[in-house]
Amino acid sequence: ANEKFDAIVVGAGPAGSAAAYTMAKAGLSVVLLERGEFPGAKNLFGGVLYRKQLEDVLPDQWHKAPVERHIVEQRIWLMGKDSAVTFSHRNEAYKEPYNCWTALRVKFDQWFAAQAEAAGALPIYETVATELITEGDRVVGVRTDREDGDLYADVVVIADGVNSLLGKQLGIHKEWQPDEVSLAVKEIIALPREKIQDRFNLEGDEGVTIEFMGETSLGMAGMGFLYTNKDTLSLGIGVMVNHLKKKKIKPYELLDHVKKHPMIRRLIEGGETKEYSGHLIPEGGWNSVPPLSGNGWCITGDAAQLVNFVHREGSNLAMTSGRMAGEAVIEAKKRGDFSRETLRLYDQKVADSFIRKDLVKYKGMHQILKEEDPELLFNRLPQAVNRAAYEMFLVDGVPKGEKQKKAIQYLKQAAGGTWNLLKMGVKGWRAM
Ligand code: FAD
């Protein structure tokens, strides 16, 4: 206790391990603090991991990461009650170089943190950071739930995930509002490997992702996912917390509803649920991102709301922000100055990267989700699109011109008139 380090990283998720690895590799003395029994013990995501941002952190080791399947096909489904309008893209090019993989956090987080340890970071697990230790406006360390458990450092990298106790203590963000977070529930469903290969049209370790929205979220803003692992499937759905509260639907009821949809039911049939868990996803977008650094601290990943929910990217923003925070601390160490003046280098790196650019690009999406009726966006319109598709594909002797008119009529009705439909179209176009 009371030993002083160059940096303390709180949280051994993708953001924390990336930061710890980056700093330890540069020779800094680093503590990696994690409340779980081991990193990843209780962590949860969909989840798709992205190669590029992992490789940026670990250029030599990334290919040894314990992943499940490399994704060669991504499907997007717009759900009606017993139907779906689908879009997908499959490409052999996603194998060389890999684009992304499915992974399980229990295995991945443990491995990723082990890379930081191997680089010299000191792991302290089963330990909760209870508060930041401050002197004036400077953060100088972390109090833990261990006896004699105060740790001191020039910089604390906050990577404690969406609930970020430490972020709240700093006052840089308030308690997240129910319209800034989604609650996601997920099951891991065991299914024999051959069944997965057949049902999803896969060879070897190829994998498929499916994201679905529409009737499945029962009129709440949200998205579901079904991903293939080696011999399990990850099935889940996340919806905005404010909508969940309003509808008074329990998350497991929602997932049960999803499992009954004919498109999903057939894919998971015969599977055995191995795990069930829930987790929040930060979805406030750029407007919810706090200042990223201050005197003696940086904040990264989910703790800083760095998630691009439109593209279900979070782990990669976490890794990248963790790496960038690490790089800024390395520079601060060189200068011997750990004030905001130097650490804002981290803010600058994030601002210059895809992180800020992507989050700013989708700012309008968050606005739409706040302003528009979720019943319209996530129920009536998807149902109308499905009805219109049904009409167009049905060969029943009705002339195509009439069918087309009907199809357009369905969409107009759902939107509450031509004007509303056009307005929605323009808004959606702008937001994307
Ligand atoms: P976390 O992964 O949450 O890690 C935080 C760590 O800090 C944890 O290990 C926690 O135990 C520890 N901790 C917290 N508080 C303390 C404390 N006080 N003291 C000590 N330790 C502490 N992203 C993708 O890229 N692809 C996906 O497919 C995807 N799907 C998702 C599906 C779901 C259902 C959810 C919930 C999220 C999904 N995400 C996905 C988002 C992604 O999981 C997160 O963006 C990412 O994990 C953020 O990493 P992080 O390191 O910032 O936080």
Residues whose N, C-alpha, C, O or C-beta is under 5 A from the ligand:
A	BS01	FAD	V10 G11 A12 G13 P14 A15 G16 L33 E34 R35 G36 G40 L44 F45 G46 G47 V48 T127 V128 A129 A159 D160 G161 V162 A184 K186 H279 L280 I281 T300 G301 D302 A303 R312 E313 G314 S315 N316 A318
